[in-house]
Amino acid sequence: MKGSDIGEGRTLILISKLTTSDARWPQQLSDRLSANAPLQLWTIGNVEILGKRKVGLFCSVRCPGDAILGAYDSARNLRDEGVTVVSGFHSPVEKECLRILLRGKQPIIICLARAMEKIRLPADWRNAVETGRMLLISPFEKRPRRPDKNTARRRNELVAALSDEVLIIHAEPGGRIEHITMLVDRWSIPRRHPRING
């Protein structure tokens, strides 16, 4: 375990390593990803969240307007139902969904496409970590410091492998999320459908 610098007057946030021999290791990672499964994860936050039933959230960077409305309503519904959500929260729509989810009290898992080392947590993430409702995970220890196409693909596969259900807001044809939909189908992960309230 090691601490990350998060500023004066704040609780020290520890980066921990979770290995396949740990009882809290999510077995579905090894089962679904097989030889591509990570042998360890670096974590910040409440590792016990991994044991909860999780909905994976995905959305392509390009997203039509009607799908965006469905995304926000779906995020509010997940928040209000207290559902644990796992995502990379990287695309603009995913980021907005995270903002909505952070207003609730349900657990959140953020999978990073970069290494944990030298990460600076936004204030709302820090608060969620400190209250035990957020977990950050990464299969990368020291590098890369910035996401790239390969690490984003691995991150998305990790999110899908951790999911008990998935909510795919929009998958751009030929894009990375479309690849994830094929994995979801191969692994027979049930899908939730975006909901528009009103």
Stockholm file with secondary structure:
# STOCKHOLM 1.0

chainA/1-198         MKGSDIGEGRTLILISKLTTSDARWPQQLSDRLSANAPLQLWTIGNVEILGKRKVGLFCSVRCPGDAILGAYDSARNLRDEGVTVVSGFHSPVEKECLRILLRGKQPIIICLARAMEKIRLPADWRNAVETGRMLLISPFEKRPRRPDKNTARRRNELVAALSDEVLIIHAEPGGRIEHITMLVDRWSIPRRHPRING
#=GR chainA/1-198 SS CEEECCCTTSCCEEEEEEETTSTTSCHHHHHHHGGGSCSEEEEEECGGGGGSCEEEEECCSSCCHHHHHHHHHHHHHHHHHTCEEEECCCSHHHHHHHHHHTTSCSCEEEECSSCSTTCCCCHHHHHHHHTTCEEEEESCSSCCSSCCHHHHHHHHHHHHHHCSEEEESCCCTTSHHHHHHHHHHHTTCCEECCCCCC
#=GC SS_cons         CEEECCCTTSCCEEEEEEETTSTTSCHHHHHHHGGGSCSEEEEEECGGGGGSCEEEEECCSSCCHHHHHHHHHHHHHHHHHTCEEEECCCSHHHHHHHHHHTTSCSCEEEECSSCSTTCCCCHHHHHHHHTTCEEEEESCSSCCSSCCHHHHHHHHHHHHHHCSEEEESCCCTTSHHHHHHHHHHHTTCCEECCCCCC
//
